Amino acid sequence: AHGSVARALPHLERAAAGEPDVAEWSYRLGQALTSRGRPREALVALERAAALDEEHAYGGVQLALAAAREAAGDVE
């Protein structure tokens, strides 16, 4: 949220690995990976978040998935 994605990324990775059933961590990890230009990795995290709660963040996970897919060149 404050532009410190590079510093947040390892913490988000640990949080998502440590609490794999918490959609928020995978959602935030996916957003961070997308913003760092790693959309394919982001898709894995975002798809996990969507599988846990497809309407997480008031549907934000679906928007993040669409953005990651577009960034990865998957426009279908």
Secondary structure in CASP SS format (residue, H / E / C, confidence):
PFRMAT SS
TARGET T0000
AUTHOR 0000-0000-0000
METHOD secondary structure of the structure
MODEL  1
A C 1.00
H C 1.00
G C 1.00
S C 1.00
V H 1.00
A H 1.00
R H 1.00
A H 1.00
L H 1.00
P H 1.00
H H 1.00
L H 1.00
E H 1.00
R H 1.00
A H 1.00
A H 1.00
A H 1.00
G H 1.00
E C 1.00
P C 1.00
D C 1.00
V C 1.00
A H 1.00
E H 1.00
W H 1.00
S H 1.00
Y H 1.00
R H 1.00
L H 1.00
G H 1.00
Q H 1.00
A H 1.00
L H 1.00
T H 1.00
S H 1.00
R C 1.00
G C 1.00
R C 1.00
P H 1.00
R H 1.00
E H 1.00
A H 1.00
L H 1.00
V H 1.00
A H 1.00
L H 1.00
E H 1.00
R H 1.00
A H 1.00
A H 1.00
A H 1.00
L H 1.00
D C 1.00
E C 1.00
E C 1.00
H H 1.00
A H 1.00
Y H 1.00
G H 1.00
G H 1.00
V H 1.00
Q H 1.00
L H 1.00
A H 1.00
L H 1.00
A H 1.00
A H 1.00
A H 1.00
R H 1.00
E H 1.00
A H 1.00
A C 1.00
G C 1.00
D C 1.00
V C 1.00
E C 1.00
END
